[in-house]
Amino acid sequence: MVSRIGRGSSATKLISKPRRCRRQSPVKGPPSPSSLVSFIRRRLARIFSRLTRLSTPESARIRCEGFELQKKLHAEPDASPTVHMSLFRDHCRLPPSHMRTVFVDLDETLVHSQSDPPPERFDFVVRPVINGRRMTFYVLKRPGLDEFLEAVSKRYEVVVFTAGMKEYASLVLDEIDRNSAISHRLYRNDCREMDGKLVKDLSCTGRNLRDAVIVDDNPNAYALQPENAVPIGPFTDNLEDEELQRLVEFFEGCGEAEDMRDAVKQFLGETYNTLVL
């Protein structure tokens, strides 16, 4: 910048203001190994942070679907396009056992329950809290339930596998299993969802299928292993029902079978022939 000094003087002096000089940085040498490692770590942290943000919407969608699935207590989920989404996690794998395993359903197989108004007959009441709301269920035990659990648990590992919500089913099981005949409990979040239906996949439980049987009133439940299934009629309030007594005889008589699936096949064949005759 130039300024003029001394108005009217014969000579005009031009004075230039000194420029500000930027301080030069010392010449940098090659980065040390420690600083290079820190730089790489920072870059990787940024990359993983971006990937996490990108995946969050999908994770939130899956969690939302799981929440919506658990809104219904007993009913199957509404029919939907094939999803083949597994609700199974590693926690459904059972601890090792030296005994053969009987998987048995809960609702309409061992008990029948309903909400208000109270039915004419019931054995006990449970009041679970579901989705923040306390509900009341009146539960009727199937005839022969206590004898069934006692007899089968002497020879087999008994696992209750229900599509009911844990908040409800755990309270019912506490009532009917006062003698600890049931070894393990599996609930709705241990099922698979396939074609809008809840399926109980025995292959993910850590049990050899040749040593396992499932008793259930719903054919959808054992769709993946029908050869392991002993169907049972649904129970509501028939106090003359003898289905569990019949199953006690079956399990007491097939203990020596090399493959439980062969015993099931023979049992179902004999049952069918009896019904036809």
TIRO-978752 format. One record per residue (C-alpha): residue number from 0; residue in three letters; x, y, z. Coordinates in nm, 2 decimals, m for minus. Layout:
% TIRO-978752
i:NUM&aa:ALA&c1:X&c2:Y&c3:Z $
...
***
This chain:
% TIRO-978752
i:0&aa:MET&c1:0.00&c2:0.00&c3:0.00 $
i:1&aa:VAL&c1:0.13&c2:0.34&c3:m0.09 $
i:2&aa:SER&c1:0.06&c2:0.67&c3:0.10 $
i:3&aa:ARG&c1:0.14&c2:1.03&c3:0.01 $
i:4&aa:ILE&c1:0.33&c2:1.25&c3:0.28 $
i:5&aa:GLY&c1:0.36&c2:1.62&c3:0.30 $
i:6&aa:ARG&c1:0.09&c2:1.81&c3:0.11 $
i:7&aa:GLY&c1:0.23&c2:2.07&c3:m0.13 $
i:8&aa:SER&c1:0.59&c2:1.97&c3:m0.09 $
i:9&aa:SER&c1:0.81&c2:1.98&c3:m0.40 $
i:10&aa:ALA&c1:0.89&c2:1.62&c3:m0.36 $
i:11&aa:THR&c1:0.65&c2:1.35&c3:m0.30 $
i:12&aa:LYS&c1:0.78&c2:1.08&c3:m0.08 $
i:13&aa:LEU&c1:0.64&c2:0.74&c3:m0.13 $
i:14&aa:ILE&c1:0.65&c2:0.52&c3:0.17 $
i:15&aa:SER&c1:0.56&c2:0.15&c3:0.13 $
i:16&aa:LYS&c1:0.42&c2:m0.03&c3:0.43 $
i:17&aa:PRO&c1:0.61&c2:m0.35&c3:0.51 $
i:18&aa:ARG&c1:0.43&c2:m0.67&c3:0.43 $
i:19&aa:ARG&c1:0.36&c2:m0.92&c3:0.69 $
i:20&aa:CYS&c1:0.56&c2:m1.23&c3:0.63 $
i:21&aa:ARG&c1:0.40&c2:m1.57&c3:0.71 $
i:22&aa:ARG&c1:0.62&c2:m1.76&c3:0.94 $
i:23&aa:GLN&c1:0.75&c2:m2.06&c3:0.77 $
i:24&aa:SER&c1:0.70&c2:m2.39&c3:0.93 $
i:25&aa:PRO&c1:1.00&c2:m2.61&c3:0.98 $
i:26&aa:VAL&c1:1.04&c2:m2.89&c3:0.73 $
i:27&aa:LYS&c1:0.85&c2:m3.20&c3:0.85 $
i:28&aa:GLY&c1:1.03&c2:m3.53&c3:0.84 $
i:29&aa:PRO&c1:0.87&c2:m3.87&c3:0.77 $
i:30&aa:PRO&c1:0.59&c2:m3.96&c3:1.02 $
i:31&aa:SER&c1:0.68&c2:m4.19&c3:1.31 $
i:32&aa:PRO&c1:0.54&c2:m4.54&c3:1.33 $
i:33&aa:SER&c1:0.32&c2:m4.45&c3:1.63 $
i:34&aa:SER&c1:0.17&c2:m4.15&c3:1.45 $
i:35&aa:LEU&c1:0.10&c2:m4.35&c3:1.14 $
i:36&aa:VAL&c1:m0.08&c2:m4.62&c3:1.35 $
i:37&aa:SER&c1:m0.29&c2:m4.35&c3:1.52 $
i:38&aa:PHE&c1:m0.39&c2:m4.20&c3:1.18 $
i:39&aa:ILE&c1:m0.50&c2:m4.54&c3:1.05 $
i:40&aa:ARG&c1:m0.70&c2:m4.60&c3:1.37 $
i:41&aa:ARG&c1:m0.88&c2:m4.27&c3:1.33 $
i:42&aa:ARG&c1:m0.96&c2:m4.34&c3:0.96 $
i:43&aa:LEU&c1:m1.10&c2:m4.69&c3:1.05 $
i:44&aa:ALA&c1:m1.31&c2:m4.55&c3:1.33 $
i:45&aa:ARG&c1:m1.47&c2:m4.30&c3:1.09 $
i:46&aa:ILE&c1:m1.54&c2:m4.58&c3:0.83 $
i:47&aa:PHE&c1:m1.71&c2:m4.81&c3:1.09 $
i:48&aa:SER&c1:m1.91&c2:m4.51&c3:1.23 $
i:49&aa:ARG&c1:m2.05&c2:m4.44&c3:0.88 $
i:50&aa:LEU&c1:m2.13&c2:m4.81&c3:0.82 $
i:51&aa:THR&c1:m2.32&c2:m4.82&c3:1.16 $
i:52&aa:ARG&c1:m2.52&c2:m4.52&c3:1.07 $
i:53&aa:LEU&c1:m2.61&c2:m4.67&c3:0.73 $
i:54&aa:SER&c1:m2.73&c2:m5.00&c3:0.89 $
i:55&aa:THR&c1:m2.93&c2:m4.84&c3:1.17 $
i:56&aa:PRO&c1:m3.26&c2:m4.80&c3:0.98 $
i:57&aa:GLU&c1:m3.27&c2:m5.17&c3:0.88 $
i:58&aa:SER&c1:m3.19&c2:m5.28&c3:1.24 $
i:59&aa:ALA&c1:m3.47&c2:m5.05&c3:1.37 $
i:60&aa:ARG&c1:m3.71&c2:m5.21&c3:1.12 $
i:61&aa:ILE&c1:m3.63&c2:m5.56&c3:1.24 $
i:62&aa:ARG&c1:m3.68&c2:m5.47&c3:1.60 $
i:63&aa:CYS&c1:m4.01&c2:m5.30&c3:1.52 $
i:64&aa:GLU&c1:m4.13&c2:m5.62&c3:1.34 $
i:65&aa:GLY&c1:m4.03&c2:m5.83&c3:1.64 $
i:66&aa:PHE&c1:m4.23&c2:m5.60&c3:1.87 $
i:67&aa:GLU&c1:m4.54&c2:m5.61&c3:1.65 $
i:68&aa:LEU&c1:m4.51&c2:m5.99&c3:1.63 $
i:69&aa:GLN&c1:m4.54&c2:m6.02&c3:2.01 $
i:70&aa:LYS&c1:m4.86&c2:m5.82&c3:2.04 $
i:71&aa:LYS&c1:m5.07&c2:m6.13&c3:2.00 $
i:72&aa:LEU&c1:m5.06&c2:m6.38&c3:2.28 $
i:73&aa:HIS&c1:m5.20&c2:m6.71&c3:2.14 $
i:74&aa:ALA&c1:m5.29&c2:m6.64&c3:1.78 $
i:75&aa:GLU&c1:m5.06&c2:m6.70&c3:1.49 $
i:76&aa:PRO&c1:m4.92&c2:m6.39&c3:1.32 $
i:77&aa:ASP&c1:m5.12&c2:m6.27&c3:1.02 $
i:78&aa:ALA&c1:m5.04&c2:m6.43&c3:0.69 $
i:79&aa:SER&c1:m4.77&c2:m6.24&c3:0.50 $
i:80&aa:PRO&c1:m4.52&c2:m6.31&c3:0.21 $
i:81&aa:THR&c1:m4.26&c2:m6.56&c3:0.28 $
i:82&aa:VAL&c1:m4.01&c2:m6.41&c3:0.53 $
i:83&aa:HIS&c1:m3.81&c2:m6.71&c3:0.66 $
i:84&aa:MET&c1:m3.69&c2:m6.47&c3:0.93 $
i:85&aa:SER&c1:m3.55&c2:m6.66&c3:1.23 $
i:86&aa:LEU&c1:m3.63&c2:m6.54&c3:1.57 $
i:87&aa:PHE&c1:m3.39&c2:m6.80&c3:1.69 $
i:88&aa:ARG&c1:m3.07&c2:m6.70&c3:1.86 $
i:89&aa:ASP&c1:m2.80&c2:m6.90&c3:2.02 $
i:90&aa:HIS&c1:m2.98&c2:m6.89&c3:2.36 $
i:91&aa:CYS&c1:m3.24&c2:m7.15&c3:2.23 $
i:92&aa:ARG&c1:m2.97&c2:m7.42&c3:2.22 $
i:93&aa:LEU&c1:m3.03&c2:m7.64&c3:2.52 $
i:94&aa:PRO&c1:m2.75&c2:m7.77&c3:2.75 $
i:95&aa:PRO&c1:m2.63&c2:m8.12&c3:2.68 $
i:96&aa:SER&c1:m2.84&c2:m8.41&c3:2.81 $
i:97&aa:HIS&c1:m2.80&c2:m8.78&c3:2.83 $
i:98&aa:MET&c1:m3.17&c2:m8.84&c3:2.81 $
i:99&aa:ARG&c1:m3.41&c2:m8.85&c3:2.51 $
i:100&aa:THR&c1:m3.62&c2:m8.53&c3:2.48 $
i:101&aa:VAL&c1:m3.99&c2:m8.48&c3:2.47 $
i:102&aa:PHE&c1:m4.09&c2:m8.13&c3:2.35 $
i:103&aa:VAL&c1:m4.44&c2:m8.05&c3:2.45 $
i:104&aa:ASP&c1:m4.66&c2:m7.75&c3:2.37 $
i:105&aa:LEU&c1:m4.85&c2:m7.55&c3:2.64 $
i:106&aa:ASP&c1:m5.17&c2:m7.39&c3:2.53 $
i:107&aa:GLU&c1:m5.45&c2:m7.63&c3:2.41 $
i:108&aa:THR&c1:m5.20&c2:m7.91&c3:2.47 $
i:109&aa:LEU&c1:m5.14&c2:m7.91&c3:2.85 $
i:110&aa:VAL&c1:m5.38&c2:m7.63&c3:2.95 $
i:111&aa:HIS&c1:m5.65&c2:m7.40&c3:2.82 $
i:112&aa:SER&c1:m5.67&c2:m7.04&c3:2.93 $
i:113&aa:GLN&c1:m5.89&c2:m6.75&c3:2.86 $
i:114&aa:SER&c1:m5.93&c2:m6.39&c3:2.98 $
i:115&aa:ASP&c1:m6.23&c2:m6.21&c3:3.13 $
i:116&aa:PRO&c1:m6.51&c2:m6.30&c3:3.18 $
i:117&aa:PRO&c1:m6.42&c2:m6.59&c3:3.41 $
i:118&aa:PRO&c1:m6.52&c2:m6.93&c3:3.27 $
i:119&aa:GLU&c1:m6.73&c2:m7.17&c3:3.47 $
i:120&aa:ARG&c1:m6.43&c2:m7.40&c3:3.55 $
i:121&aa:PHE&c1:m6.07&c2:m7.31&c3:3.60 $
i:122&aa:ASP&c1:m5.78&c2:m7.43&c3:3.82 $
i:123&aa:PHE&c1:m5.58&c2:m7.11&c3:3.88 $
i:124&aa:VAL&c1:m5.53&c2:m6.75&c3:3.76 $
i:125&aa:VAL&c1:m5.23&c2:m6.57&c3:3.63 $
i:126&aa:ARG&c1:m5.19&c2:m6.20&c3:3.58 $
i:127&aa:PRO&c1:m4.90&c2:m6.11&c3:3.35 $
i:128&aa:VAL&c1:m4.80&c2:m5.76&c3:3.24 $
i:129&aa:ILE&c1:m4.80&c2:m5.75&c3:2.86 $
i:130&aa:ASN&c1:m4.70&c2:m5.43&c3:2.68 $
i:131&aa:GLY&c1:m4.74&c2:m5.24&c3:3.00 $
i:132&aa:ARG&c1:m5.09&c2:m5.36&c3:3.07 $
i:133&aa:ARG&c1:m5.18&c2:m5.61&c3:3.34 $
i:134&aa:MET&c1:m5.41&c2:m5.89&c3:3.21 $
i:135&aa:THR&c1:m5.60&c2:m6.17&c3:3.38 $
i:136&aa:PHE&c1:m5.61&c2:m6.53&c3:3.25 $
i:137&aa:TYR&c1:m5.81&c2:m6.82&c3:3.39 $
i:138&aa:VAL&c1:m5.63&c2:m7.15&c3:3.33 $
i:139&aa:LEU&c1:m5.78&c2:m7.50&c3:3.32 $
i:140&aa:LYS&c1:m5.54&c2:m7.80&c3:3.33 $
i:141&aa:ARG&c1:m5.59&c2:m8.08&c3:3.09 $
i:142&aa:PRO&c1:m5.70&c2:m8.40&c3:3.27 $
i:143&aa:GLY&c1:m5.40&c2:m8.62&c3:3.36 $
i:144&aa:LEU&c1:m5.15&c2:m8.33&c3:3.34 $
i:145&aa:ASP&c1:m4.98&c2:m8.39&c3:3.67 $
i:146&aa:GLU&c1:m4.95&c2:m8.76&c3:3.61 $
i:147&aa:PHE&c1:m4.82&c2:m8.70&c3:3.26 $
i:148&aa:LEU&c1:m4.54&c2:m8.47&c3:3.37 $
i:149&aa:GLU&c1:m4.44&c2:m8.70&c3:3.66 $
i:150&aa:ALA&c1:m4.44&c2:m9.02&c3:3.45 $
i:151&aa:VAL&c1:m4.26&c2:m8.88&c3:3.14 $
i:152&aa:SER&c1:m4.00&c2:m8.69&c3:3.34 $
i:153&aa:LYS&c1:m3.87&c2:m9.01&c3:3.49 $
i:154&aa:ARG&c1:m3.76&c2:m9.14&c3:3.15 $
i:155&aa:TYR&c1:m3.72&c2:m8.83&c3:2.94 $
i:156&aa:GLU&c1:m3.60&c2:m8.48&c3:2.94 $
i:157&aa:VAL&c1:m3.92&c2:m8.27&c3:2.93 $
i:158&aa:VAL&c1:m3.90&c2:m7.94&c3:2.74 $
i:159&aa:VAL&c1:m4.20&c2:m7.71&c3:2.71 $
i:160&aa:PHE&c1:m4.19&c2:m7.54&c3:2.38 $
i:161&aa:THR&c1:m4.47&c2:m7.28&c3:2.34 $
i:162&aa:ALA&c1:m4.55&c2:m7.01&c3:2.10 $
i:163&aa:GLY&c1:m4.69&c2:m6.81&c3:2.38 $
i:164&aa:MET&c1:m4.52&c2:m6.50&c3:2.52 $
i:165&aa:LYS&c1:m4.28&c2:m6.55&c3:2.81 $
i:166&aa:GLU&c1:m4.46&c2:m6.30&c3:3.03 $
i:167&aa:TYR&c1:m4.77&c2:m6.52&c3:3.03 $
i:168&aa:ALA&c1:m4.63&c2:m6.87&c3:2.98 $
i:169&aa:SER&c1:m4.37&c2:m6.85&c3:3.25 $
i:170&aa:LEU&c1:m4.64&c2:m6.78&c3:3.51 $
i:171&aa:VAL&c1:m4.85&c2:m7.08&c3:3.39 $
i:172&aa:LEU&c1:m4.55&c2:m7.31&c3:3.40 $
i:173&aa:ASP&c1:m4.46&c2:m7.20&c3:3.75 $
i:174&aa:GLU&c1:m4.81&c2:m7.32&c3:3.86 $
i:175&aa:ILE&c1:m4.82&c2:m7.65&c3:3.68 $
i:176&aa:ASP&c1:m4.46&c2:m7.75&c3:3.75 $
i:177&aa:ARG&c1:m4.44&c2:m7.73&c3:4.13 $
i:178&aa:ASN&c1:m4.23&c2:m8.06&c3:4.13 $
i:179&aa:SER&c1:m3.97&c2:m7.94&c3:3.87 $
i:180&aa:ALA&c1:m4.06&c2:m8.21&c3:3.62 $
i:181&aa:ILE&c1:m3.99&c2:m7.97&c3:3.33 $
i:182&aa:SER&c1:m3.62&c2:m7.94&c3:3.24 $
i:183&aa:HIS&c1:m3.63&c2:m7.64&c3:3.01 $
i:184&aa:ARG&c1:m3.87&c2:m7.38&c3:2.87 $
i:185&aa:LEU&c1:m3.87&c2:m7.23&c3:2.52 $
i:186&aa:TYR&c1:m4.10&c2:m6.94&c3:2.43 $
i:187&aa:ARG&c1:m4.23&c2:m6.74&c3:2.13 $
i:188&aa:ASN&c1:m3.90&c2:m6.57&c3:2.07 $
i:189&aa:ASP&c1:m3.74&c2:m6.92&c3:2.03 $
i:190&aa:CYS&c1:m3.97&c2:m7.00&c3:1.73 $
i:191&aa:ARG&c1:m3.91&c2:m6.94&c3:1.36 $
i:192&aa:GLU&c1:m4.14&c2:m6.73&c3:1.15 $
i:193&aa:MET&c1:m4.21&c2:m6.88&c3:0.82 $
i:194&aa:ASP&c1:m4.49&c2:m6.78&c3:0.58 $
i:195&aa:GLY&c1:m4.65&c2:m6.58&c3:0.86 $
i:196&aa:LYS&c1:m4.66&c2:m6.88&c3:1.09 $
i:197&aa:LEU&c1:m4.46&c2:m6.97&c3:1.40 $
i:198&aa:VAL&c1:m4.26&c2:m7.29&c3:1.36 $
i:199&aa:LYS&c1:m4.07&c2:m7.48&c3:1.63 $
i:200&aa:ASP&c1:m3.74&c2:m7.59&c3:1.47 $
i:201&aa:LEU&c1:m3.60&c2:m7.88&c3:1.68 $
i:202&aa:SER&c1:m3.28&c2:m7.89&c3:1.48 $
i:203&aa:CYS&c1:m3.16&c2:m7.57&c3:1.65 $
i:204&aa:THR&c1:m3.21&c2:m7.69&c3:2.00 $
i:205&aa:GLY&c1:m2.89&c2:m7.91&c3:2.01 $
i:206&aa:ARG&c1:m3.09&c2:m8.24&c3:2.02 $
i:207&aa:ASN&c1:m3.04&c2:m8.54&c3:1.79 $
i:208&aa:LEU&c1:m3.37&c2:m8.57&c3:1.60 $
i:209&aa:ARG&c1:m3.35&c2:m8.95&c3:1.64 $
i:210&aa:ASP&c1:m3.39&c2:m8.90&c3:2.01 $
i:211&aa:ALA&c1:m3.66&c2:m8.63&c3:2.01 $
i:212&aa:VAL&c1:m4.04&c2:m8.61&c3:1.99 $
i:213&aa:ILE&c1:m4.27&c2:m8.31&c3:1.98 $
i:214&aa:VAL&c1:m4.63&c2:m8.31&c3:2.11 $
i:215&aa:ASP&c1:m4.84&c2:m8.03&c3:1.97 $
i:216&aa:ASP&c1:m5.20&c2:m7.96&c3:1.87 $
i:217&aa:ASN&c1:m5.09&c2:m7.72&c3:1.59 $
i:218&aa:PRO&c1:m4.95&c2:m7.89&c3:1.27 $
i:219&aa:ASN&c1:m4.78&c2:m7.56&c3:1.18 $
i:220&aa:ALA&c1:m4.56&c2:m7.59&c3:1.49 $
i:221&aa:TYR&c1:m4.38&c2:m7.91&c3:1.37 $
i:222&aa:ALA&c1:m4.38&c2:m7.83&c3:0.99 $
i:223&aa:LEU&c1:m4.00&c2:m7.87&c3:0.97 $
i:224&aa:GLN&c1:m3.99&c2:m8.21&c3:1.15 $
i:225&aa:PRO&c1:m4.33&c2:m8.38&c3:1.10 $
i:226&aa:GLU&c1:m4.17&c2:m8.72&c3:1.14 $
i:227&aa:ASN&c1:m4.09&c2:m8.63&c3:1.50 $
i:228&aa:ALA&c1:m4.44&c2:m8.51&c3:1.58 $
i:229&aa:VAL&c1:m4.72&c2:m8.68&c3:1.78 $
i:230&aa:PRO&c1:m5.03&c2:m8.48&c3:1.71 $
i:231&aa:ILE&c1:m5.27&c2:m8.42&c3:1.99 $
i:232&aa:GLY&c1:m5.63&c2:m8.29&c3:1.98 $
i:233&aa:PRO&c1:m5.68&c2:m7.94&c3:2.11 $
i:234&aa:PHE&c1:m5.81&c2:m7.91&c3:2.47 $
i:235&aa:THR&c1:m6.06&c2:m7.65&c3:2.58 $
i:236&aa:ASP&c1:m6.29&c2:m7.78&c3:2.86 $
i:237&aa:ASN&c1:m6.35&c2:m8.15&c3:2.81 $
i:238&aa:LEU&c1:m6.30&c2:m8.30&c3:3.16 $
i:239&aa:GLU&c1:m6.33&c2:m8.65&c3:3.01 $
i:240&aa:ASP&c1:m6.03&c2:m8.60&c3:2.79 $
i:241&aa:GLU&c1:m5.78&c2:m8.89&c3:2.79 $
i:242&aa:GLU&c1:m5.51&c2:m8.77&c3:2.55 $
i:243&aa:LEU&c1:m5.24&c2:m8.73&c3:2.81 $
i:244&aa:GLN&c1:m5.30&c2:m9.08&c3:2.95 $
i:245&aa:ARG&c1:m5.27&c2:m9.22&c3:2.61 $
i:246&aa:LEU&c1:m4.93&c2:m9.05&c3:2.56 $
i:247&aa:VAL&c1:m4.80&c2:m9.18&c3:2.89 $
i:248&aa:GLU&c1:m4.85&c2:m9.53&c3:2.76 $
i:249&aa:PHE&c1:m4.68&c2:m9.45&c3:2.44 $
i:250&aa:PHE&c1:m4.37&c2:m9.30&c3:2.60 $
i:251&aa:GLU&c1:m4.34&c2:m9.58&c3:2.85 $
i:252&aa:GLY&c1:m4.35&c2:m9.84&c3:2.57 $
i:253&aa:CYS&c1:m4.11&c2:m9.69&c3:2.32 $
i:254&aa:GLY&c1:m3.80&c2:m9.63&c3:2.54 $
i:255&aa:GLU&c1:m3.61&c2:m9.92&c3:2.37 $
i:256&aa:ALA&c1:m3.67&c2:m9.79&c3:2.01 $
i:257&aa:GLU&c1:m3.34&c2:m9.71&c3:1.83 $
i:258&aa:ASP&c1:m3.50&c2:m9.41&c3:1.66 $
i:259&aa:MET&c1:m3.79&c2:m9.23&c3:1.81 $
i:260&aa:ARG&c1:m3.92&c2:m9.14&c3:1.47 $
i:261&aa:ASP&c1:m3.99&c2:m9.51&c3:1.40 $
i:262&aa:ALA&c1:m4.18&c2:m9.54&c3:1.73 $
i:263&aa:VAL&c1:m4.39&c2:m9.23&c3:1.64 $
i:264&aa:LYS&c1:m4.47&c2:m9.38&c3:1.29 $
i:265&aa:GLN&c1:m4.58&c2:m9.71&c3:1.44 $
i:266&aa:PHE&c1:m4.78&c2:m9.53&c3:1.71 $
i:267&aa:LEU&c1:m4.96&c2:m9.31&c3:1.47 $
i:268&aa:GLY&c1:m5.03&c2:m9.61&c3:1.24 $
i:269&aa:GLU&c1:m5.18&c2:m9.81&c3:1.53 $
i:270&aa:THR&c1:m5.39&c2:m9.50&c3:1.63 $
i:271&aa:TYR&c1:m5.52&c2:m9.45&c3:1.28 $
i:272&aa:ASN&c1:m5.61&c2:m9.82&c3:1.25 $
i:273&aa:THR&c1:m5.80&c2:m9.81&c3:1.58 $
i:274&aa:LEU&c1:m5.99&c2:m9.51&c3:1.48 $
i:275&aa:VAL&c1:m6.09&c2:m9.66&c3:1.14 $
i:276&aa:LEU&c1:m6.20&c2:m9.99&c3:1.31 $
***
